[in-house]
Amino acid sequence: MAHELNLSKGQPAILRNLPLDTDEIRQARVDLAACLRMAARLGLEEGICNHFSAVVPGHPDLFLVNRLGWAFQEATASSLLICDFEGNVIVGDGVPEATAFFIHGRLHKMAPRVGAAFHTHMPNATALSMVEGAPFVWAGQTALKFYGRVAVDENYNGLALDEREGDRIAAVLGGKDILFMKNHGVMVCAPNIAEAFDDLYYLERAAEVQLKAMSTGRRLLPVTDEIAEQAARQMREGDPESARLHLESIKRVLDRQTPEYRS
């Protein structure tokens, strides 16, 4: 299902005098590789078809992304590619998956606020993208983390294999953080890698418990809009630090068990 990126280059890659191996960029590589590895452990990926990206620190016109043909569990810091918005691989061995470039490249270009964008077909959230109506009922506390932050793309157009589809997806996201892509999957956008993974993890957990509740056949009990808004605000106030601690925990686990992700 994965597609190789083939672009007729209109312009060569811009030659850059600034180093792309700074401590900040190295840390971003390690963090993104850790997220890919943990996503694999949790079953949030689908084969070699999903992709995580992050803007390169100090270079808002470049992004890191996992390479075509490598499963999330194989990711290492050095295996990640640095690409520009024209599809050039600036640093790295390999190429991005085609839909990864057309979705993530266009999203980062059109929405500079998005420092990290994680796209998956994780099973529970994807299941909610396949049913009629809004994905969440706002009946579970974990789901309330996303209250007011969700956009829904109602128009599935097949694979994102051109810039127009990437631009359309970015436009539908608008100012929201979470995009449920009907008949497809989800996109989680955040200012940084830690917050993107934190949202991805809890989004799947929220979807899982809602589906379990729905499977009972009994009516779900949503909270009031007033309480949902209050709870969402309370959660968002602590999210950046909680997300940072979540990622540090993930790296400690991986450092004990599969430290090669840092290589």
Contacts in CASP RR format, 6 or more apart in sequence:
PFRMAT RR
TARGET T0000
AUTHOR 0000-0000-0000
METHOD contacts of the structure
MODEL  1
MAHELNLSKGQPAILRNLPLDTDEIRQARVDLAACLRMAARLGLEEGICN
HFSAVVPGHPDLFLVNRLGWAFQEATASSLLICDFEGNVIVGDGVPEATA
FFIHGRLHKMAPRVGAAFHTHMPNATALSMVEGAPFVWAGQTALKFYGRV
AVDENYNGLALDEREGDRIAAVLGGKDILFMKNHGVMVCAPNIAEAFDDL
YYLERAAEVQLKAMSTGRRLLPVTDEIAEQAARQMREGDPESARLHLESI
KRVLDRQTPEYRS
1 49 0 8 1.000
2 48 0 8 1.000
2 49 0 8 1.000
2 68 0 8 1.000
2 69 0 8 1.000
2 97 0 8 1.000
2 98 0 8 1.000
3 97 0 8 1.000
3 98 0 8 1.000
3 99 0 8 1.000
3 159 0 8 1.000
3 161 0 8 1.000
4 68 0 8 1.000
4 95 0 8 1.000
4 97 0 8 1.000
4 98 0 8 1.000
5 68 0 8 1.000
5 87 0 8 1.000
5 95 0 8 1.000
5 96 0 8 1.000
5 97 0 8 1.000
5 98 0 8 1.000
5 100 0 8 1.000
5 101 0 8 1.000
6 98 0 8 1.000
7 86 0 8 1.000
7 87 0 8 1.000
9 86 0 8 1.000
9 87 0 8 1.000
9 88 0 8 1.000
10 86 0 8 1.000
11 86 0 8 1.000
12 88 0 8 1.000
13 84 0 8 1.000
13 86 0 8 1.000
13 88 0 8 1.000
13 90 0 8 1.000
14 84 0 8 1.000
16 59 0 8 1.000
16 90 0 8 1.000
18 59 0 8 1.000
20 56 0 8 1.000
20 59 0 8 1.000
20 62 0 8 1.000
20 82 0 8 1.000
20 90 0 8 1.000
20 91 0 8 1.000
22 57 0 8 1.000
24 57 0 8 1.000
24 58 0 8 1.000
25 56 0 8 1.000
25 57 0 8 1.000
25 58 0 8 1.000
26 77 0 8 1.000
27 57 0 8 1.000
28 54 0 8 1.000
28 56 0 8 1.000
28 57 0 8 1.000
28 64 0 8 1.000
28 193 0 8 1.000
29 64 0 8 1.000
29 77 0 8 1.000
29 78 0 8 1.000
29 80 0 8 1.000
30 77 0 8 1.000
30 251 0 8 1.000
30 261 0 8 1.000
30 262 0 8 1.000
31 54 0 8 1.000
31 193 0 8 1.000
31 194 0 8 1.000
31 247 0 8 1.000
31 251 0 8 1.000
32 52 0 8 1.000
32 54 0 8 1.000
32 64 0 8 1.000
32 66 0 8 1.000
32 75 0 8 1.000
32 77 0 8 1.000
32 80 0 8 1.000
32 116 0 8 1.000
32 193 0 8 1.000
33 75 0 8 1.000
33 76 0 8 1.000
33 77 0 8 1.000
33 79 0 8 1.000
33 80 0 8 1.000
33 261 0 8 1.000
33 262 0 8 1.000
34 247 0 8 1.000
34 250 0 8 1.000
34 251 0 8 1.000
34 254 0 8 1.000
34 261 0 8 1.000
35 52 0 8 1.000
35 118 0 8 1.000
35 193 0 8 1.000
35 196 0 8 1.000
35 197 0 8 1.000
35 200 0 8 1.000
35 247 0 8 1.000
35 250 0 8 1.000
36 45 0 8 1.000
36 52 0 8 1.000
36 66 0 8 1.000
36 72 0 8 1.000
36 73 0 8 1.000
36 75 0 8 1.000
37 72 0 8 1.000
37 73 0 8 1.000
37 75 0 8 1.000
37 254 0 8 1.000
37 258 0 8 1.000
37 261 0 8 1.000
38 197 0 8 1.000
38 250 0 8 1.000
38 253 0 8 1.000
38 254 0 8 1.000
39 45 0 8 1.000
39 52 0 8 1.000
39 72 0 8 1.000
39 118 0 8 1.000
39 120 0 8 1.000
39 197 0 8 1.000
39 200 0 8 1.000
40 71 0 8 1.000
40 72 0 8 1.000
40 73 0 8 1.000
41 73 0 8 1.000
42 201 0 8 1.000
42 204 0 8 1.000
43 122 0 8 1.000
43 123 0 8 1.000
44 50 0 8 1.000
44 120 0 8 1.000
44 122 0 8 1.000
44 200 0 8 1.000
44 201 0 8 1.000
44 204 0 8 1.000
45 71 0 8 1.000
45 72 0 8 1.000
45 120 0 8 1.000
45 121 0 8 1.000
45 122 0 8 1.000
46 120 0 8 1.000
46 121 0 8 1.000
46 122 0 8 1.000
47 71 0 8 1.000
48 68 0 8 1.000
48 69 0 8 1.000
48 70 0 8 1.000
48 71 0 8 1.000
48 97 0 8 1.000
49 97 0 8 1.000
49 99 0 8 1.000
49 121 0 8 1.000
50 72 0 8 1.000
50 119 0 8 1.000
50 120 0 8 1.000
50 121 0 8 1.000
51 65 0 8 1.000
51 66 0 8 1.000
51 96 0 8 1.000
51 97 0 8 1.000
51 99 0 8 1.000
51 100 0 8 1.000
51 103 0 8 1.000
51 104 0 8 1.000
51 119 0 8 1.000
52 65 0 8 1.000
52 66 0 8 1.000
52 116 0 8 1.000
52 117 0 8 1.000
52 118 0 8 1.000
52 119 0 8 1.000
52 196 0 8 1.000
53 63 0 8 1.000
53 64 0 8 1.000
53 65 0 8 1.000
53 100 0 8 1.000
53 104 0 8 1.000
53 105 0 8 1.000
53 108 0 8 1.000
53 116 0 8 1.000
53 117 0 8 1.000
53 118 0 8 1.000
54 63 0 8 1.000
54 64 0 8 1.000
54 115 0 8 1.000
54 116 0 8 1.000
54 117 0 8 1.000
54 192 0 8 1.000
54 193 0 8 1.000
54 196 0 8 1.000
55 62 0 8 1.000
55 63 0 8 1.000
55 64 0 8 1.000
55 108 0 8 1.000
55 114 0 8 1.000
55 115 0 8 1.000
55 116 0 8 1.000
56 62 0 8 1.000
56 63 0 8 1.000
56 64 0 8 1.000
56 82 0 8 1.000
60 112 0 8 1.000
61 84 0 8 1.000
61 85 0 8 1.000
61 109 0 8 1.000
62 82 0 8 1.000
62 83 0 8 1.000
62 84 0 8 1.000
62 90 0 8 1.000
63 82 0 8 1.000
63 83 0 8 1.000
63 104 0 8 1.000
63 105 0 8 1.000
63 108 0 8 1.000
64 80 0 8 1.000
64 81 0 8 1.000
64 82 0 8 1.000
65 80 0 8 1.000
65 81 0 8 1.000
65 83 0 8 1.000
65 96 0 8 1.000
65 100 0 8 1.000
65 101 0 8 1.000
65 104 0 8 1.000
66 72 0 8 1.000
66 75 0 8 1.000
66 79 0 8 1.000
66 80 0 8 1.000
66 81 0 8 1.000
66 96 0 8 1.000
66 100 0 8 1.000
67 79 0 8 1.000
67 80 0 8 1.000
67 81 0 8 1.000
67 92 0 8 1.000
67 93 0 8 1.000
67 94 0 8 1.000
67 95 0 8 1.000
67 96 0 8 1.000
67 97 0 8 1.000
68 94 0 8 1.000
68 95 0 8 1.000
68 96 0 8 1.000
68 97 0 8 1.000
68 100 0 8 1.000
69 97 0 8 1.000
70 79 0 8 1.000
75 261 0 8 1.000
76 260 0 8 1.000
76 261 0 8 1.000
76 262 0 8 1.000
76 263 0 8 1.000
77 261 0 8 1.000
77 262 0 8 1.000
77 263 0 8 1.000
78 263 0 8 1.000
79 93 0 8 1.000
80 92 0 8 1.000
81 89 0 8 1.000
81 91 0 8 1.000
81 92 0 8 1.000
81 94 0 8 1.000
81 95 0 8 1.000
81 96 0 8 1.000
82 89 0 8 1.000
82 90 0 8 1.000
82 91 0 8 1.000
82 92 0 8 1.000
83 89 0 8 1.000
83 90 0 8 1.000
83 96 0 8 1.000
83 101 0 8 1.000
83 105 0 8 1.000
84 90 0 8 1.000
85 105 0 8 1.000
85 106 0 8 1.000
85 108 0 8 1.000
85 109 0 8 1.000
87 96 0 8 1.000
87 101 0 8 1.000
87 105 0 8 1.000
89 95 0 8 1.000
89 96 0 8 1.000
96 104 0 8 1.000
98 159 0 8 1.000
98 161 0 8 1.000
99 159 0 8 1.000
99 160 0 8 1.000
99 161 0 8 1.000
100 119 0 8 1.000
102 160 0 8 1.000
102 161 0 8 1.000
102 162 0 8 1.000
102 163 0 8 1.000
102 165 0 8 1.000
102 166 0 8 1.000
103 117 0 8 1.000
103 119 0 8 1.000
103 160 0 8 1.000
103 165 0 8 1.000
103 166 0 8 1.000
103 169 0 8 1.000
103 187 0 8 1.000
104 117 0 8 1.000
104 119 0 8 1.000
105 166 0 8 1.000
106 163 0 8 1.000
106 166 0 8 1.000
106 167 0 8 1.000
106 169 0 8 1.000
106 170 0 8 1.000
107 114 0 8 1.000
107 117 0 8 1.000
107 166 0 8 1.000
107 169 0 8 1.000
107 170 0 8 1.000
107 173 0 8 1.000
107 187 0 8 1.000
107 189 0 8 1.000
108 114 0 8 1.000
108 115 0 8 1.000
108 117 0 8 1.000
110 167 0 8 1.000
110 170 0 8 1.000
110 171 0 8 1.000
111 170 0 8 1.000
111 173 0 8 1.000
111 174 0 8 1.000
111 175 0 8 1.000
111 189 0 8 1.000
113 175 0 8 1.000
113 191 0 8 1.000
114 189 0 8 1.000
114 190 0 8 1.000
114 191 0 8 1.000
115 189 0 8 1.000
115 190 0 8 1.000
115 191 0 8 1.000
115 192 0 8 1.000
115 193 0 8 1.000
115 196 0 8 1.000
116 189 0 8 1.000
116 190 0 8 1.000
116 191 0 8 1.000
116 192 0 8 1.000
116 193 0 8 1.000
116 195 0 8 1.000
116 196 0 8 1.000
117 187 0 8 1.000
117 188 0 8 1.000
117 189 0 8 1.000
117 196 0 8 1.000
118 187 0 8 1.000
118 188 0 8 1.000
118 189 0 8 1.000
118 196 0 8 1.000
118 197 0 8 1.000
118 200 0 8 1.000
119 185 0 8 1.000
119 186 0 8 1.000
119 187 0 8 1.000
119 188 0 8 1.000
120 126 0 8 1.000
120 185 0 8 1.000
120 186 0 8 1.000
120 188 0 8 1.000
120 200 0 8 1.000
121 184 0 8 1.000
121 185 0 8 1.000
122 185 0 8 1.000
122 186 0 8 1.000
122 200 0 8 1.000
122 203 0 8 1.000
122 204 0 8 1.000
122 207 0 8 1.000
123 204 0 8 1.000
124 204 0 8 1.000
124 207 0 8 1.000
124 208 0 8 1.000
124 211 0 8 1.000
125 135 0 8 1.000
125 180 0 8 1.000
125 185 0 8 1.000
125 186 0 8 1.000
125 203 0 8 1.000
125 204 0 8 1.000
125 207 0 8 1.000
126 184 0 8 1.000
126 185 0 8 1.000
126 186 0 8 1.000
127 207 0 8 1.000
127 211 0 8 1.000
128 135 0 8 1.000
128 136 0 8 1.000
128 180 0 8 1.000
128 207 0 8 1.000
128 210 0 8 1.000
128 211 0 8 1.000
129 135 0 8 1.000
129 180 0 8 1.000
129 181 0 8 1.000
129 182 0 8 1.000
129 183 0 8 1.000
129 184 0 8 1.000
129 185 0 8 1.000
129 186 0 8 1.000
130 182 0 8 1.000
130 183 0 8 1.000
134 150 0 8 1.000
134 152 0 8 1.000
135 150 0 8 1.000
135 152 0 8 1.000
135 180 0 8 1.000
135 207 0 8 1.000
136 143 0 8 1.000
136 146 0 8 1.000
136 147 0 8 1.000
136 150 0 8 1.000
136 206 0 8 1.000
136 210 0 8 1.000
137 143 0 8 1.000
137 210 0 8 1.000
137 220 0 8 1.000
137 222 0 8 1.000
138 144 0 8 1.000
138 147 0 8 1.000
138 222 0 8 1.000
138 223 0 8 1.000
138 228 0 8 1.000
139 210 0 8 1.000
139 213 0 8 1.000
139 220 0 8 1.000
139 221 0 8 1.000
139 222 0 8 1.000
139 223 0 8 1.000
140 206 0 8 1.000
140 209 0 8 1.000
140 210 0 8 1.000
140 223 0 8 1.000
141 231 0 8 1.000
142 202 0 8 1.000
142 205 0 8 1.000
142 206 0 8 1.000
142 209 0 8 1.000
143 206 0 8 1.000
143 209 0 8 1.000
143 210 0 8 1.000
144 223 0 8 1.000
144 228 0 8 1.000
144 231 0 8 1.000
144 232 0 8 1.000
144 235 0 8 1.000
145 199 0 8 1.000
145 202 0 8 1.000
145 206 0 8 1.000
145 232 0 8 1.000
145 235 0 8 1.000
145 236 0 8 1.000
145 239 0 8 1.000
146 177 0 8 1.000
146 178 0 8 1.000
146 199 0 8 1.000
146 202 0 8 1.000
146 203 0 8 1.000
146 206 0 8 1.000
146 232 0 8 1.000
147 228 0 8 1.000
147 229 0 8 1.000
147 231 0 8 1.000
147 232 0 8 1.000
148 176 0 8 1.000
148 229 0 8 1.000
148 232 0 8 1.000
149 176 0 8 1.000
149 177 0 8 1.000
149 178 0 8 1.000
149 232 0 8 1.000
150 176 0 8 1.000
150 177 0 8 1.000
150 178 0 8 1.000
150 179 0 8 1.000
150 180 0 8 1.000
151 172 0 8 1.000
151 173 0 8 1.000
151 174 0 8 1.000
151 175 0 8 1.000
151 176 0 8 1.000
151 178 0 8 1.000
151 179 0 8 1.000
151 180 0 8 1.000
152 172 0 8 1.000
152 179 0 8 1.000
152 180 0 8 1.000
152 182 0 8 1.000
153 169 0 8 1.000
153 172 0 8 1.000
153 179 0 8 1.000
153 180 0 8 1.000
153 181 0 8 1.000
153 182 0 8 1.000
153 184 0 8 1.000
154 182 0 8 1.000
155 168 0 8 1.000
155 182 0 8 1.000
156 181 0 8 1.000
156 182 0 8 1.000
156 183 0 8 1.000
156 184 0 8 1.000
157 165 0 8 1.000
157 168 0 8 1.000
158 165 0 8 1.000
158 184 0 8 1.000
159 165 0 8 1.000
160 166 0 8 1.000
160 169 0 8 1.000
169 179 0 8 1.000
169 181 0 8 1.000
169 187 0 8 1.000
172 179 0 8 1.000
173 179 0 8 1.000
173 187 0 8 1.000
173 189 0 8 1.000
176 189 0 8 1.000
177 188 0 8 1.000
177 189 0 8 1.000
177 190 0 8 1.000
177 199 0 8 1.000
178 186 0 8 1.000
178 187 0 8 1.000
178 188 0 8 1.000
178 189 0 8 1.000
178 199 0 8 1.000
178 203 0 8 1.000
179 186 0 8 1.000
179 187 0 8 1.000
179 188 0 8 1.000
179 189 0 8 1.000
180 186 0 8 1.000
181 187 0 8 1.000
186 203 0 8 1.000
188 196 0 8 1.000
188 199 0 8 1.000
188 200 0 8 1.000
188 203 0 8 1.000
189 196 0 8 1.000
190 196 0 8 1.000
190 198 0 8 1.000
190 199 0 8 1.000
190 243 0 8 1.000
192 243 0 8 1.000
193 247 0 8 1.000
194 240 0 8 1.000
194 243 0 8 1.000
194 244 0 8 1.000
194 246 0 8 1.000
194 247 0 8 1.000
195 239 0 8 1.000
195 240 0 8 1.000
195 243 0 8 1.000
197 243 0 8 1.000
197 246 0 8 1.000
197 247 0 8 1.000
197 250 0 8 1.000
198 239 0 8 1.000
198 242 0 8 1.000
198 243 0 8 1.000
198 246 0 8 1.000
198 247 0 8 1.000
199 243 0 8 1.000
201 246 0 8 1.000
210 220 0 8 1.000
213 220 0 8 1.000
214 220 0 8 1.000
222 228 0 8 1.000
223 231 0 8 1.000
254 261 0 8 1.000
255 262 0 8 1.000
END
